[in-house]
Amino acid sequence: MTDETTYMSLRQLVERTSRIEPLSPADFDRLAKSIDSLTHRYISPTTLKRFWGYLPTNNEFIPRRYSLDTLAIYVGHKDWNSFIANIEAGGDSQSNFINDRRLHSADIAEGQLIRVIWDPDREITIKHLGDGTFTITECRNSKLRLGDSFRCSALIANEPLYLTALCRDGKDLGDYVCGRVSGIAFTVI
């Protein structure tokens, strides 16, 4: 299943994840940077313009597998095949099983770093300390701070991230949610 409807679904998820509706060359530049920042895989703004239909092509544009894999990873899937399988399984319905879009803390190695982003322009890097406990090693535009620690059972792309037992300077601050409305995006560093 690689028809225009599938491509349209991918474009919509990329726009939702990035919070960028690409309408100008500058938007495509920002989108390319956002994709590279989260996935560490580069897609040129020109390729994105072709995929969105912003640039005219002589014939029907068929994106390369690398581009499709990268965009699927960006929206929280393992790869393009995983994205298609999710759609074929009814991934657009209100209720569904979570497939390749999640990362359980039990599957994260101790010491592993994960970058998490959410709207508007929030970003943290967290380090797994083991047993579902994490600490923040980098923080940008968030109420969270360097050195904060918390517990988390799973990260799920495009869903809120719930931090339990948030602790700052030895003081329990309670629970905290990141991306309550639009969810988060994450990548293992």
Secondary structure, 3 states (H helix, E strand, C coil): CCCHHHHHHHHHHHHHHHCCCCCCHHHHHHHHHHHHHHHCCCCCHHHHHHHHCCCCCCCCCCCCHHHHHHHHHHCCCCCHHHHHHHHHCCCCCCCCCCCCCEEEHHHCCCCCEEEEEECCCEEEEEEEEECCEEEEEEEECCCCCCCCEEECCEEEECCCEEEEEEEECCEEEEEEEECCCCCEEEEEC
